[in-house]
């Protein structure tokens, strides 16, 4: 989004530009999500094309499938990495809980 920031454009202005070139979305927060990295950018080919037209980035228009496929791959890899992280976190958390419970049981068991 370098072109977006270099033109000192806010979400309102980008929204108006995109609507002017045919964007049919009705919400501006999606633009903030793209800009801030909350999402990895446009999810649909049409959105990539319109963004390219609005910002004057010809390669977005000409190579829309390249950008779409690249972003799709990034999304898939992010989901895989998140899944691996959560599995490892759950495993470590389970080990810690079991260790903690074991210590509690040892402390609460009366010595004969």
Secondary structure, DSSP 8 states (H G I E B T S, - for coil): -HHHHHTT--HHHHHHHHHHTT-----SHHHHHHHHTSS-S-SSHHHHHHHHHHHT-HHHHHTHHHHHHHHHHHHHHHHHHHHHHHHHHHHHHHHHHHHHHHHHHHHHS---
